[in-house]
Amino acid sequence: MEAFKVDLTDYVITLPDDKEVPYHVKDSLCMLLMNPELKLNGTGLLQRNVIGEKILAAGDEILLSNEEMGFLKQGADAAKGLSKNDVQLVKRILEAEAVKVAEQVE
């Protein structure tokens, strides 16, 4: 089985006034999941909320299924007004490392 490893650590961005501030990766991923441009219905919103809660509860990285990554990619692709500050975030989604994971028997 394959999963995708996503780096959740914050990084530093520089604002137009040259002030450096943290870019909050977890919150930004959650916003992309529920991007208004996706025009989500109730079911889609709740599906993505489960993934968002999983991201917020994780440590410095997370393994996401192919389906979960698909939702993130949809959000990134639908986002409007992205800037240089968002490049690292989008790379972490679109270039996430695929890793093999053992299937869990329930």
N, C-alpha and C positions, 0 to 999 in steps of 0.2 A: 504494500500500500504506500502511496506517496502523499507527503504533506509539504507545505511550504513554510520555511522559517523566515519570520519577519522580525527585524530589529525594531524594538519599541523605545529605545533610549532617546531622550530629548537631544537636540543639537542646538547650536547657537546660530542665530541669524543676525544680520546687521540691518538696522532700520535706516531710512533715508537721512536721518540726523546723525548717523554713525554710531548710534547707541546699539550695543549688543544685548540681545534678550534671548531667553530660551524659546525654542519652537517645541511646543507640546505635542509630541507625536501621537500618543494614545488618544487624546481629545480630537486631534485632527483626523485620525483614521475613523473615529466614530462619526464625525461630521460628514466625511466622504461617504460612509455607509448609508447615511440617511439624507444625502444630497437632495435638496428640493427639485433639482433638474430631473431626477429620476421619476418624479410624479408617482410615488409609491402609494399603493393601496394599503389597507390595514394589515393584510397578511404579510405583504412585503416588508412593511415597517417592523412588525413583530419579529420576523425572521432575522432581520438585520440587527435589531435590538439585542437579541441573544448573542450575536457575534460581538457587538459592541461591549456588552457586559463582560464577556470573556476576555476581550482586549484590555479593558480597564482593570480587571482582576489579575492580569498576568504580570510577570516580572519584566526583565529587560528584553525578552524575546518571547515569541509565541509560535506554535505550529498550527497552521490553519489548513483545513481540507481544500481540495480543488474547488468545491462549491463555495466555500467561504471566501477564498481568494477571488473567485468570479464576481462575488458581490462587491468586494473592494475595488476590483478593476473597473467594474461598471461605474462605481461612484467616481473614481479618478477620471475616467474617460468623459463623464458627463459634466465634470466640474468646469465652471466658467471663471475667468479672471485669475487663473493661477499666475504666480510670479516666480522669480528666481529663488525666493525663499522656500518655495514648495518643491523644488527640483529633487532634493534629497528624499522627501516623503514619497513622491511619485516613483522614484527609482526603487525605493524599498518595496513598493508594491509590485511594479512591473518586472523587476529583476530579482524577486525573492528566490532564494535558493531552494530547489526541490530536494527533499531528503526522503529516504526510505524509512518507513516506520512499520513496526510489527502490528498486525491486527490484534485487537483485544477481543477476547472471547468473553461474552457476558453470560 
